[in-house]
Amino acid sequence: MTNALRLIPLAAATVLLSGMVHNHLVKSAPANGERLASAPKEVRLWFNERPEIPFTSVTLMHADSTKIATIKAVATDDSMAAAAPLVTPLPPGKYLVGWRTASSDGHAIRGILEFSISP
């Protein structure tokens, strides 16, 4: 078997696997586990693919998972990011952020991160 023929199965597997990879969170502000001195004005999420803004939201919760608010995300100047403005300052404490968006193929993705405010 020639070298070129040996590469065909590898190339086919690479194409199949690349189609299975979906959008995922790259970073956030506040960062997961971050301890802040003051309340953030927004939660900003960056993804490896453009998030579908109409399908992107953030659910802000207390550390015990009780819901504070669900916020519809807005577009930012960075096409790979979405922001959820926080209209009311948060008091000191621990918070969870549940986020949800969709890939360009419509596949829903979600995750959770935490941060705390301790002046």
Secondary structure, DSSP 8 states (H G I E B T S, - for coil): --HHHHHHHHHHHHHHHHHH----EEEEES-TTEEESS--SEEEEEESS---GGG-EEEEEETT--EEEEEE-EE-SSTTEEEEE--S---SEEEEEEEEEE-TT--EEEEEEEEEE--
